[in-house]
């Protein structure tokens, strides 16, 4: 294919010119003794091969800056786990170099881990206005407001940190105030898009600053780290405003029913359009779900949400209005078990019940892995007589192929480093970059933990750093590991048998027991014979050990486990966890 003109001649990078508030500064490329440029290290600590857990470190000599600090949600086999946060051992080991966190936008997969990580790596946080407002809600919950330095950054503003200068560039996404980052280093300019799309008609604020991307492209971009989430989808992502027209149509068609709309709490523009439609059709709006209430309150206070007077009412006031004059905006679009919509569907919500004729709209697409949970909620709603609408009421916040091509063409980077997505998404963007004329050798599909050392002369993966998932369970952070998860899985699948006995170790005699208690293994009332045989078997094994003078507790427990495990498997073909408890008297 014909190579775009923008790629035909790349500028020679011998210095980078940075425009900040009208002042021109030149940062000359540093040379080492051999006369080659020093390398910039790009180190993804999470966010590759998966959706979520986004965090990337940029290191140049004595300086490290970190872009985003997100969490991911537990997979099915992570029983009892609430959240998953990244392992930042590398940052802790190099704490003297870490200068700050640069946050691209306010989604959980980009900010959710901050309160946990800041307790160990207390460095300043830089973000745009709404993003910082959402972060501060989290810091208050964790009592970190007084100990965390925060700086609100405006679009076009640059921050100097060590060897880096970081410029925040206006982009569009499914949350307001999303930013791309131009990271200036002595080795060259790296552009990190964050999550983005090109929306020429955003609901709030300005369109993406394509002019600034073009200006940076003329300077010479060393590498582009571009959002890959929708890299498999051809064409352009529709504007968020198209959803507003859909809402108007749905409100018109369902004028005689109560409307319940589930969407992402952080999609402030979507909430604004729901409120606009509700006001237009004379409906009162109730907001339900803690995260939804918090973000709407923050966005409204900061001026990102315009709510007409007397439109918003408390959930307690629902009974004062006819159903057809109300709209409920709620969390739970992903089928989360404890979200407001799931509780309504399961008839366990204290204040709102689904009634026949309700119209429930899912204004989101299921995140990969959540499809089953969403389907279960939809089925429950349908069984209660609700009319459920879950198609054509959502647009993505991520760029499709043509938008990705536009950014590459404006920036014409030397190297392409796809980010944000599963491996298939990264691979799809790599294909786009290759079609645009970037050499295959200059496209890097990284894995979390890879160290990509990059300069104008060459780029290569030079090593790895420790990475992984830290599991958060209640107040415990990192105290649940693979062994505990394995035990939970074991308990969930086969249950537990507890054997209790008391020994007189001085006389080597069994004083009481063994008694057998089981949970999650068999229904005790119907399995008396099985458990009595098991008890007698254990009794004989323990007596046999005592007669041989074997009173070591470890040996006794091992014998009980072996004998009981063999018996239970033979009788039931199950392998419950066996927990012997020996008391000495």
N, C-alpha and C positions, 0 to 999 in steps of 0.2 A: 504494500500500500504506500501511497505518497506520504512522506514525512511532513508534518505541519511546519510551516515556515518558522514558527516560534522555536523549533528545535534545531533548525538548520545551523545556526551559529550561536554557540553558548559563549557568554562573556568570560574572559580570562579573570579568575579570581585572584587578584593580588592584594586587594584591600576591599573592605566592605564600607559603603557609605550609609550612615544612619541619619534619618531626618527626625528630629524630635523638637517640637515646638519651634520650628523654623531654624533651629541651629544644626549646622552640618558638622558631624564628627567623623573622623576616619580612624578605624581600628586596623592597624597594619598587621598582616599575618605574621605570627611569631615563627621564627626559624630555629631549628635546632642546629647542632654543630655540623651536620651533614648538609644543611641548607634546605631541608624539606620541612613542610608545615607540620606543626604538632597536631596530634590526633584528638578529635572530640569523641568521647565514649557515649554511646546511646545504649542504655541498659533497661529494657522493659522488665519490671519486677512483677508484672501481672497483666492481664487483659488480652493476651494472645492465646489462641486456640479456644477461646470461650467468650461468652457475652458477660461482661461485668469484670470486677476486680481490676479496673484500669489504674495503672500507676507506672510511670516511666522516669528514670533518673538520667540526667545529662551531666556528664563529668568532663571538666577540662582542668588539668593540673590540680590546683588546690581548691577547686570550686565544684559543688554539686547543687543543681536545682532539680526539683521534683515536680513533674506535671501530673496533677490529679492524684487522688487517694481514695479509690472506690472499694466497695464491697461487692460480694455476690451472694445469692441466696442458696441455701443448702439443697443438695440433690437428695433424691428419695432415700438413698441408703444412709444419709447422715441423720440418723434418728435422734430427735430431740435437739438438734442444733438450730440456733436462731439465725446466725449470720456467719459469713465466711469473710475474713479480712486477709490482706496479703502479708507474707513474711518479709519484714524489712530488716533482716539481720545485716544486710550489706550497708544500709544507711546507718544503723547503730554502730557498726564497726568503723564507719568513716564519719562519725557525727561532727567532727571538727570542720569537715568540708561542706556540710549541708547548710545552704543559705536560706532556703525557703520552699514553700509549696505554691505552685502556680495552678489555679483551678480554672478549668475551661467553662464549666457550667454546673448547675445545681442538681443533677440527677444522682440518685443513690450510688450508681455504679461508678461515679466519679468523685463523690464527697463522703460517702457513707462510712468509710473507715477512719476518717480524720480524727474523731474524738478518741479513738483507741490508740492511734499511732502518735498523736500529739503528746500523749502521756509519757511516751518514751523518747520522742524526737521533738523537743519543744523549740520549733523555729517559726518565723513569721509565715502568715498565710496571705496570699494576694489573690483577689477575685473581684469581679464586677459587682455592682450594687445589689441586685436581687440574689445572686449567688451567695454573696457574703451574708445577706439577711437570713437565708436558709441555713447556712453553716452556723450562724450565731444561735439559731434555735437549738441545734445539736450541742453546741458548746455549753449553753445554759443547762441543758439536761444533765450534762456530765460535769458541771461546775468547773468549767475551764475558761470562762470568760475573762477572769482576772489574770490568768497566767498565759494567755495566748495573744501574741501580737498580731494585729490584723490591719490590712491596708486595702481600702476600696480603690480599684483602678478604673479609669475611664477608657473608653475605646480610643485608640490612637496614642495613649500614654505608654511610656516605656519605664521599666524598672531596672536599675543597675544593681547586680548582685555578683560580687567577685569578678570572675572572668566573663560574665554573661550580661547581656542586655536583652530584656524580654519585652516585646511589644504586643499589646492586646489588640486584636483586629475583630471588628464586628462581623458576626455570622448569623445565620438563622438556624433554629432547631425547634424541637417541640417544647422548649422552655425558653422564656425570654432571657436576654442578656448572655447568650452563649458567645464564646470568644474562641478564635483561633489564636495561636501564638507564633510570632516570628522570633526565633531564638538566635540572637547574634552572638557569635563566639569568634575568637581569633582564627579558628579553623574555617569559618564560613557561616552561612545562614541556614538554619533548619526551620522549616515551617511545619508546625503541628496543628492540624485542623480542628482537633477535638471532634465531637459529634456535630455534623453540620448538614445543611441542605441549602439550595439556592431558592429563596422565596422572594420574588419581586413584589409581592403584595402581602407582607406580613400583617397580622392583626394589630400588633403593637410595635412601634418603633420603626427603624429604618431597615431597608433590605441589606443583604450581605455587601460588604465593602469590596466589591470586585476591583475597583480602581486601585485600592491599596495593594491588593494581591499583584496586580499588574506592575505597579511601581517597584515592589520588592523583586518581582521576576526579572526586571531590567537590571537590578543590581547584581544578580547571579545567585541562585539558590543552590546550596550544596545538596540538600536532601528534603524531600517532602514525605511527611508521615501523615497519611490520609485515611480518613474514616472508610472502612470497608464493608459496613453492615449491609448495605444494599448494592454491593458491587456486582451481584449476579443479575440485578434487575435492569432491563434496558429502559431507555427514555429518561424522562424527568420525573421527579417527585412533585405531585400536585401541591398547590399553595394551601396553607392552612385555612384561608378564607373560603375555600370550596366547601369545607365542612359546615360553615355557618349557613350556607344556602340549603344544605341538606337538613339541618336542624329546623329551619323555617318550614320546609316542606313537611317534615314529620310532625311538627307542632300543629300545622294546619290539618293534617290528615287524622290526628288523634286528639281533636279538640274536646272530646267528651270523656277522656280518661286521665287518670293521674300518670305522670311521666317520671320514670326513675332512670337516671343516666349514670352509668359507671364509666369512669375514665381514670387516667393517671393523675394523682394529686398534683404532680409538678407541672402538668400541662396547663399553665395559666391562660394561654391564649384560647384553649378549648373551653375552659371554664368561662372566660369572658364571652365567648360566642353563645354558650348555653344561657348565660344571664341575659344577653341581648335578646335572644329569641323569647325567653320567658317574659321579659318586660314588654316586648312587642305584642305578645298574645295575652297580656294581662294576668300572668301567673306569678305567685309567690315562690321564692326559692329557699329550700332548706339544704344545708350542707352537712353531710354525715360522714364520719370517719375522722380519726384524730389527725392523721397526716394531711388530709384535705383541709380541715379547719385551720391547721397551723400555717400551711402554705398560702391559703387564701387571705388569712389575716396579715401575713408578712407582705404579700404582694400588694394588698390594698393599702397598707400603711405606707409602703414605699412608692406608691403611685403607679404601679404596673397593672392595676385592676380597677375598672370604673364600675361601681355598683350603684345604680339609681336608688334614691331614697325610698325606703319602705318596701324594697323588693326582697331583701333578705329577712327571713323570719327564723325564730328558734324552732327546733323540732317539737317542743311542747305546744307550739301554736298551730300545729298541723290540723288538730281537731276543730279549729275555729273556721276552717275554710273548706269548701267543697273539693273533692278529689281532683276534679277537672280544672281547678284553679291553682294547682300546686305542681312544683317540679322538685325532685330530690336529686341532688348531685352527690354521688357516693364513691367511696373506694371499693375495691374488690373486682376490678375488671379482669384480673388475672386468676380469679378463682381462689385467692388466698383464704385459708380456712377460717381465720378470725377477722377478716375484713367485714365491713358493714353489710355489703350486699350478700355475702355468703351466710351471714347470720340471719338476714331477712329471709333468704331462700330456705334456710333450715329451721325457721320459726323459733329462733332463739334470740332475736333482737328484742330488746326490752321495750322499744318505743314505736317501732314501725313493723307492720305486718303486711305481707303481700296479699292482695285480694284479687279475686277474678276480675279481669278487665284492665288491670294495670298494664301499662306499656313500659317495658324495660329495654333500654338501649345500651348496648355495649359499644362505647366509642373508643375502641382500641383493638389491636390484633394481639392474639396470644403470643407471649414470648416463647421461643422454642423450649419445649419441656413442660409448658403449662397447659397444653391443649386439653389434656384429660380433666384437669381440675376445672377449667372453664366449662367444658361440656357437662360435667356433673352439676354445676350451678345452673346452667341453662335448663337442664332436664328438670331440676327441682322447681325452678320458676314456672316452667310450662305445666308441670303437674298441679301447681297451685292456681292455674287458670290465667296466668299472665301472658301477654303477647310479647315475645322476645324478638328484638331486632339486633342483628350482629353483623350485618354486611353493609359496606359502603357508607359507614359513619365514622371513618377514620382515614387520616393520611399519615404517612410516615414522617419522621423528623430527620431521616437520613438521606443522603444524596444517592441518586441512581447513576447509571453509567455515564449519561451525557453530562451531568454536573461534575462528576469526577474528572472527565476528560477536559471540561472547561478549566478546572483549577490547574490541572497539569499543564495545559496550554498557556495559561497566564504566568505560571511560575517557572516553567521549563527547568525542572531540577536536574542535577547531574545524577543523583541517586533516588530511587524510590523505595520507601520502607512502609508497606501497608500495615495498618494497625486497626484495632477495634473490630474484633470478629472472630468467628471460628476459622479453622484452617481453610475451609472451602471458600470463605469470603475473602481471606487474604490472597488466596490463589487466583480468585476472579479479578481482583484489582491488579495483581501482578500481570495478568494477561492484558488488561487495559493499558498499563504502562508500556508493555512491550509493543503493542499496536501503535502507540504514539511515538515510537522511535527510541525508547530507552533500551540500551543494551541489556541483554539477559544477565550479564555479569554485574550490572549496576542495580539490579533489583534484589532486595533482601527480604525474604520471608523469615522472620525471626521467631524463636521460641522464648517464652518467659525465662529470664535468667541469662540469655545470651548477651555478650558484650560486643557490640559493633563499634569498632574503632574506625573513624572516618575522617578523611582529609581530602583536599582537592586532588592529590596524587593517587590515592587508593582508598579502598574501604574493604574491611574484612572482619569476620568474627574471630576475635582473638582469645576468647575464654568464656567462662561462665561464673556466675555468682549464685549464692544460695537463694532459692525461691521456694514458695509453697503456699499452702493454705493454713491459716490459723483459725481454729473453730471457736466461735463464741456461743456459750451455752449459759443463759441467764447472766449472772455477774462474773462467771468464769471466762477468762480469755486465754486460750491456749492450753487449758488444763484437761481438755478432752482430745485425746490423740487417736491414732489408728487402733491401739489395743482396746481402748474404751469403746470405740465405735464397733469393733468386732464383737465385743461382749454384748453390746446392745442388740446387734443383729442376731446373735446367737439366742439371746433371751426372747427376741421377737419371733423367731422362727420355731423354737422348740421348748421354750419355757425353762424352768429351773426346779431342781430337786435339792432340798436342804436336808442333810443328815446331822442330827444333834445327838451327842453322847457325852457322858461324864466318866472320867477315869480316875481311879486311885493309883497314881503312878508308883507310889511307894510299894504297894502290895501287888502291882500289876493286875488289878481287877477292874472289871467293868461295873461301875456303880449304878448307872441308869442309862436307859436307851438301848440301842439306838432308836430314836424317833425320826420319822420321815415326814417332811412337809413339802408339798409341791405347789407351784403356781405356774399357770400357763402350759402345763404338761398334759395332765388328764383331769377330768372332772372327778374329784375325790369320792363323792358319794356312789359313783358307779364303778369305782376301781378299787374297792376295798381289798379284793383278793390279790390284785397285782401289787399293791403297796405292801401288803402283809408278807407276801413272798419275798419282796425286795428287802423288807426289814429283817426277816430271818436270815437271808443270804448275807447281809452286812454283819449281822450279829455273829454268824459263824466265822466270817473272815476276820473280824476283830478278835474274837476269842482265840482263833488260830495264831494270830500274831502275838498275842499276850502269852500264850503257852510256850512260844518259842523265845520269849523274853524280849520281843521287839516292842519297845515303848516309845521309840522316836516318833514324834508327831508327824513329821514329814512322810515317814514310811507308812504310817497308819492311814493318813489321808490319801496317799497314792494308791494303797491297796483298796480302800473303800471306793475310790473313783473307778479303778479298773474293773472291780467285780460288778459294781452297780451299772456301769456303762455297758458292759457286755450283756448283762441280763436285760436291761431296758431295750437295747437294740434288737436283741433276739425276739422279745415279746412285742415290740411296737414299731420297729424300724425307725426310731427317732433317737436323736442324740441331744437330750436336754443338758443344760449346764448343771453340773453336780458340785455342790458346795458343802464339804464336810466341816462341821464345827465341833471341836473337842474342848471340853471344859475339864480342868484339873481340880480335884478335890482332895 
